[in-house]
Amino acid sequence: MKRAAAALRSTGRPFALAGGMAIWARGGPTSDHDVDFALREEDVDAAVAALDAAGFRTERAPEGWLAKAWDGDVLVDLIFALKGIPVDDELLARCERMDVAATSLLVLTATDVLTSRLLAMDEHRLDYTAIVGWGRSLREQVDWETLARRTAESPLAGAYFVILRGLGIEEAAAEAGRVEESVR
């Protein structure tokens, strides 16, 4: 994370820690999957060039919404199209500057990370394990009403709110479920 952040910082363009590492930086469970950074699409070429120059192995992913870089066997995703949320100046302005492992970084909000993860779920990727833990550990940092509104069309996101209510994780999650029902 630190090596990738230093390379990205050298571009002079904005980026933010995303995904499980953003959740971890905010006090959530440890993430050992990969490192995700969100950046604007127009900044991807500069980011890839900077990571190449820093010795990372890079590639443009065929999915069309990210580029990938490897530092040895550690994967770094450069995400320029989060599911349900444009990666733009508005998203980056919502981020909070935080000290993450002695590195100052913009970090996505818990609400933005959860929105993207819930909207990316489908019948082939239906694992609530991590995001239930994220909701539990960061419940005070989540804007539940915004999360429910953004994900109202997803039955899989609706199931997430049912799980949270069933576990008694947060009364705000129950309130979010009521907002979600009123949106439908």
SULNORSUL-V686152 format. One record per pair of residues at least 12 apart in sequence whose ideal C-beta (glycine too) atoms are under 7 Angstrom apart, sorted by the first residue. I is the first residue (numbers start at 0). J is the second residue. Records with the same first field share a line. If there is no record, write none. Layout:
I: J  J
This chain:
0: 20  34  100
1: 100  102
2: 53  70
3: 34  36  50  68  70  75
4: 102  104
6: 49  50  53
7: 36  46  49
9: 49
10: 42  45  46  49
12: 38  42  45
13: 91  105
14: 36  37  38  46
15: 36  37  91  94  105  106  107
16: 36  99  104  105  106  107
17: 35  36  37  78  107  112
18: 35  112
19: 32  129
20: 34  35
21: 106  107  112
22: 109  112  133  137
24: 97  99  106
25: 106  109  137  140
26: 136  137
27: 132  133  136  137
28: 132  136
33: 74  75  76
34: 73  75
35: 76  78
36: 75  77  78
37: 78  81  86  90  107
38: 77  79  86
39: 79  86  87
40: 79  80
43: 66  77  79
46: 77
47: 66
50: 68
55: 68  69  70  75
56: 68  69
64: 78  79  80
65: 77  78  79
81: 115
82: 115  118  119
83: 114  115  118  149
84: 111  114  115
90: 111
91: 105
93: 108  111
94: 106  107  108
109: 137  140  141
110: 141  142  145  146
113: 130  133  134  141  146
114: 146  149  150
116: 130
117: 130  150  153  155  156  159
118: 150  153  156
120: 155
125: 155
127: 159  162
130: 159
131: 162
134: 163  168  169  172
135: 168
138: 168  169  171
143: 169  171  172  174  175
144: 175  178
146: 175
147: 160  175  176  178  179
148: 178  182
151: 179  182  183
157: 179
160: 172  175  176  179
164: 176
